[in-house]
Amino acid sequence: MSGKITFTMIKPGAVADQYTGAIIAKITEGGFKVKALKLTRLTKCQAEKFYAVHKERPFYPSLVESMSAGPVVAMILEKDNAVEAYRSFIGATNPADAAEGSIRKMYGKSIEANAVHGSDSDENAIIETNFFFNQQERF
């Protein structure tokens, strides 16, 4: 059974480019409810832990660097079949391959600087939401 929540994070580049408001507006227009939201910054250690699943990949060091380079906006989103719906909504990882009108097509610059992170499974959505939010921060 598909879950009702997913996790997203507006990445440092998109925050620095002042796309935060436009991205949040697009998310809510897409029918997703924001259940938690926070502006924060990942330390290098936190970024290493969050992206540990990619530790053996060649892009891991640059991913950690870019994700700890500035503030991020972390969010828990709610919608039926949330993970699959959101991944479809944001577009392909590479903005050049993303569908017209998707967040990554509109605001992404490259595979790494693709504007937003989105959970890839219901299990990871739970892990990722717990990484960023305690129970008092969820609505």
GILINLIN-V139641 format. One record per helix or strand. SS is the DSSP state (alpha for helix, beta for strand). FROM is the first residue (numbers start at 1). TO is the last residue. Records with the same first field share a line. If there is no record, write none. Layout:
# GILINLIN-V139641
SS = FROM-TO, FROM-TO
This chain:
# GILINLIN-V139641
beta = 5-10, 33-41, 71-78, 116-118
alpha = 12-16, 20-29, 44-50, 52-54, 60-67, 82-90, 95-97, 103-107, 122-132, 135-137
